[in-house]
């Protein structure tokens, strides 16, 4: 699931509506996970690589995904991600 999220965040030319639909689907699946910490850790690693190599499609998309994760699992689990950007 982290790989899919990584691919979506690297795609150039995604429209906001399409991206929001993908993020909503990812967050819905995330809420069903038992090991959400593992997802957050792997997402953090992928985010670091995207930021390091500037392979992200837009910073706004990254912020939107982090905002959605924050709403789904709480601010304490996502603070590190927000501080990375």
Secondary structure by P-SEA (a helix, b strand, c coil): caaaaaaaaacccccaaaaaaaaaaaaaaaaacccaaaaaaaaaaaaaaaaaacccccaaaaaaaaaaaaaaccccccaaaaaac
